[in-house]
């Protein structure tokens, strides 16, 4: 997190923000590959999802609401930091953390209660791989939030980190919207 405060001499953009943008670009390619694989396998299947597989929309819709709220709370955390309100920033980061943890708990509950597993068929493999990698990225986001809370003891250092982490959370939101649309709504 201390590196996030270092800035490029020409742009005044924190190095951590620039690094996060590059990381997100690489992750877009990663998730793009997963989506491409999904559509290739789906296009060659005679029936999709396979017989006997039906996903309920309640939990994924709740997940969508929860991750939507995280984009709001991380925005509010960043805004509070800009206004030098460290207490408010910490509260919003903890709220984002709690919502992210709730997202993972609900996602785990869904995985534990599906009628298929990763080894059942190609659909199961894609479902668990795509949602699992997204969940892993949410877990990484939770670790980043804890790092931001630690860096908040030095607000000047936290500013770039907060911006980078906000970009990351917005990226997670966009990926989830894609997953929600492709996996759940286009059954």
C-alpha positions as CSV (number, residue, x, y, z in Angstrom):
1,X,0.0,0.0,0.0
2,X,2.9,2.4,0.6
3,X,3.8,2.1,-3.0
4,X,0.3,3.4,-4.0
5,X,1.4,6.9,-2.8
6,X,4.3,7.0,-5.3
7,X,3.3,9.0,-8.3
8,X,4.5,9.2,-11.9
9,X,6.4,12.5,-12.4
10,X,4.6,13.3,-15.7
11,X,1.0,12.3,-14.9
12,X,0.5,12.7,-11.1
13,X,-1.4,9.4,-11.3
14,X,-0.4,7.1,-8.4
15,X,1.7,4.2,-9.5
16,X,-0.7,1.9,-7.7
17,X,-3.6,3.2,-9.7
18,X,-1.7,2.7,-13.0
19,X,-0.8,-0.8,-11.9
20,X,-4.4,-1.6,-11.0
21,X,-5.6,-0.4,-14.4
22,X,-3.0,-2.8,-16.0
23,X,-4.0,-5.6,-13.7
24,X,-7.7,-5.1,-14.6
25,X,-6.9,-5.1,-18.3
26,X,-5.2,-8.4,-17.9
27,X,-8.1,-9.8,-15.9
28,X,-10.5,-8.6,-18.6
29,X,-8.7,-10.9,-20.9
30,X,-8.8,-13.7,-18.4
31,X,-12.6,-13.4,-17.9
32,X,-13.1,-12.7,-21.6
33,X,-11.5,-16.1,-22.2
34,X,-13.8,-17.8,-19.8
35,X,-16.9,-16.1,-21.4
36,X,-15.6,-17.1,-24.9
37,X,-15.2,-20.7,-23.7
38,X,-18.6,-20.7,-22.2
39,X,-20.2,-19.5,-25.5
40,X,-18.2,-21.9,-27.6
41,X,-19.3,-24.9,-25.5
42,X,-22.8,-23.6,-25.3
43,X,-23.1,-23.2,-29.1
44,X,-22.0,-26.8,-29.7
45,X,-24.4,-28.3,-27.1
46,X,-27.7,-29.7,-28.2
47,X,-29.4,-28.5,-25.0
48,X,-28.1,-25.8,-22.7
49,X,-28.2,-26.0,-19.8
50,X,-28.3,-29.8,-19.9
51,X,-31.5,-31.6,-18.8
52,X,-32.0,-31.6,-15.0
53,X,-30.1,-28.4,-14.4
54,X,-32.1,-25.4,-13.5
55,X,-30.7,-22.5,-11.5
56,X,-32.9,-20.6,-9.1
57,X,-32.7,-16.8,-9.5
58,X,-33.2,-15.8,-5.9
59,X,-29.7,-16.2,-4.6
60,X,-27.9,-14.7,-7.7
61,X,-30.3,-11.8,-7.6
62,X,-29.5,-11.2,-4.0
63,X,-25.8,-11.5,-4.9
64,X,-26.3,-8.9,-7.6
65,X,-27.9,-6.5,-5.1
66,X,-25.1,-7.1,-2.6
67,X,-22.3,-6.5,-5.1
68,X,-24.1,-3.4,-6.4
69,X,-24.1,-2.0,-2.8
70,X,-20.3,-2.6,-2.6
71,X,-19.8,-0.3,-5.5
72,X,-21.7,2.4,-3.7
73,X,-19.9,1.9,-0.3
74,X,-16.4,1.8,-1.9
75,X,-17.3,5.1,-3.7
76,X,-18.4,6.6,-0.4
77,X,-15.2,5.4,1.3
78,X,-13.1,7.0,-1.4
79,X,-15.1,10.2,-1.2
80,X,-14.7,10.3,2.6
81,X,-11.0,9.9,2.2
82,X,-10.9,12.8,-0.3
83,X,-12.7,14.9,2.3
84,X,-10.1,13.7,4.9
85,X,-12.8,12.1,7.0
86,X,-10.8,9.0,8.0
87,X,-13.4,7.7,10.4
88,X,-16.1,7.8,7.8
89,X,-13.7,6.2,5.3
90,X,-13.0,3.4,7.7
91,X,-16.7,2.8,8.3
92,X,-17.4,2.6,4.6
93,X,-14.5,0.3,4.0
94,X,-15.7,-2.0,6.8
95,X,-19.2,-1.9,5.3
96,X,-17.8,-2.8,1.9
97,X,-15.8,-5.6,3.5
98,X,-19.0,-7.0,5.3
99,X,-20.9,-6.9,2.0
100,X,-18.1,-8.6,0.2
101,X,-18.0,-11.3,2.9
102,X,-21.8,-11.7,2.7
103,X,-21.4,-12.1,-1.1
104,X,-19.0,-15.0,-0.7
105,X,-21.2,-16.6,2.0
106,X,-24.2,-16.5,-0.2
107,X,-22.2,-17.7,-3.2
108,X,-20.9,-20.6,-1.1
109,X,-24.4,-21.5,0.0
110,X,-25.5,-21.6,-3.7
111,X,-22.6,-23.8,-4.6
112,X,-23.3,-26.2,-1.7
113,X,-27.0,-26.5,-2.7
114,X,-26.9,-27.0,-6.5
115,X,-28.0,-30.3,-8.0
116,X,-24.7,-30.6,-10.0
117,X,-21.0,-30.4,-9.2
118,X,-18.0,-29.3,-11.1
119,X,-17.4,-32.8,-12.4
120,X,-21.1,-33.5,-13.5
121,X,-20.7,-32.1,-17.0
122,X,-19.3,-29.2,-19.1
123,X,-22.0,-26.9,-17.7
124,X,-21.0,-27.7,-14.1
125,X,-17.4,-27.2,-15.0
126,X,-18.1,-23.8,-16.5
127,X,-20.5,-22.7,-13.8
128,X,-18.1,-23.4,-10.9
129,X,-15.0,-22.2,-12.8
130,X,-16.6,-18.9,-13.8
131,X,-18.3,-18.1,-10.5
132,X,-15.4,-19.6,-8.5
133,X,-12.8,-17.4,-10.2
134,X,-15.0,-14.4,-9.6
135,X,-15.4,-15.4,-5.9
136,X,-11.6,-15.7,-5.7
137,X,-11.3,-12.2,-7.0
138,X,-13.8,-11.0,-4.4
139,X,-11.7,-12.7,-1.7
140,X,-8.6,-10.8,-3.0
141,X,-10.7,-7.6,-2.9
142,X,-11.4,-8.3,0.8
143,X,-7.6,-8.6,1.4
144,X,-7.1,-5.3,-0.4
145,X,-9.7,-3.7,1.8
146,X,-7.9,-4.8,4.9
147,X,-4.7,-3.3,3.4
148,X,-6.5,-0.1,2.8
149,X,-7.6,0.0,6.4
150,X,-4.0,-0.4,7.5
151,X,-2.8,2.3,5.2
152,X,-5.5,4.7,6.4
153,X,-3.3,5.4,9.4
154,X,-1.4,7.5,6.8
155,X,-4.1,9.2,4.7
156,X,-1.7,10.5,2.1
157,X,-0.6,6.9,1.3
158,X,-4.2,5.6,1.4
159,X,-5.5,8.0,-1.3
160,X,-4.0,6.1,-4.3
161,X,-4.8,2.8,-2.8
162,X,-8.4,3.7,-2.3
163,X,-8.7,4.8,-5.9
164,X,-7.1,1.6,-7.1
165,X,-9.3,-0.6,-4.9
166,X,-12.4,1.3,-6.0
167,X,-11.5,0.5,-9.7
168,X,-11.0,-3.1,-8.7
169,X,-14.5,-3.3,-7.0
170,X,-16.2,-1.7,-10.0
171,X,-14.4,-4.3,-12.2
172,X,-15.8,-7.1,-10.0
173,X,-19.2,-5.6,-10.3
174,X,-19.1,-5.5,-14.1
175,X,-17.8,-9.1,-14.3
176,X,-20.6,-10.2,-12.0
177,X,-23.2,-8.5,-14.1
178,X,-21.8,-10.5,-17.1
179,X,-22.0,-13.7,-15.1
180,X,-25.5,-13.0,-13.9
181,X,-26.7,-12.3,-17.4
182,X,-25.0,-15.2,-19.1
183,X,-25.3,-17.9,-16.5
184,X,-28.6,-17.1,-14.8
185,X,-30.7,-15.0,-17.1
186,X,-29.9,-16.7,-20.4
187,X,-30.6,-20.3,-19.1
